Amino acid sequence: MIKLIVSDLDGTLLDEGQKVRPTDQEALHRAVDQGVEICLASGRMQEEFTRVMDETGLTCHGVSQNGSFVHTKDNELLHQQTFSLEMARDIYDTTKAFDLFLMICFEHQLVTPQEHAFSELIRTRLFAPIDIMSDVRERFSNEWLPCKFSYFGELSVLKELKATLENNASLAPHIDAFISDKDCLDVMPVGVSKGTGLKALVQHLGIQPDEVLCVGDAFNDVSMFEAFPSYSCAMAHSPEGVRTKARYTVGSVAEAVEIGLKG
């Protein structure tokens, strides 16, 4: 039987209105009643998980910022990783010419150097403010380092940026860049992912890989599917490249939970 359910948020547990469907809430509570732990795994900050937990009445572990930070349900920090100062500056300088909305992510803060046509659209999706800081590049320091650069805009421009980063000899060995939504490119330190973050939590909890169910809908969820394949579930609307990495295709979190509880 599964002992841990891990759910992505946007496009998975959260609907288009940024709400959790009642059927998904009920399924998760049913799992908790049977002794199963719940974890939220997202590109969002840990602080944003609080809103989801308040809405659902669930107390959850958290893999936030695509695996940069891992917290237990008691808010114990198990893992953290950020960019180096040099790498943060290099990424900023290499990408600043692209016509995209840039959101620079820190453990407890989201920052943008300037407004963009996509700014308000992105703000409506988030549960935390985005601070405008025109001199953010100069403020980077060893005490204040970003964990993720998120770029929002037209998919064609995002793909162009992704190719630019992957063809940059000084950056490519140190970063992972992936399309995490239809209009978002995330850039992470190499080796940081939801999968690696989840491994740290699973080890802490002392459970086995085949006791973990994970569900998601985007390429940043593939690392979870690969690390915990037994009950890996991709949402039906996921890109084909995501669905092929999961064992199951599901229409909802509730359907994934049912698969896990049946064993």
Secondary structure, DSSP 8 states (H G I E B T S, - for coil): ---EEEE-TBTTTB-TTS-B-HHHHHHHHHHHHTT-EEEEE-SS-HHHHHHHHHHHT---EEEEGGGTEEE-TT--EEEE----HHHHHHHHHHHTTSSSEEEEE-SS-EEESS--TTHHHHHHH-SS-EEE-TTHHHH-BTTB--SEEEEES-HHHHHHHHHHHHT-TTTGGGEEEEEEETTEEEEEETT-SHHHHHHHHHHHHT--GGGEEEEE-SGGGHHHHHHS-TEEEEETTS-HHHHTTSSEEESSHHHHHHHHHH-
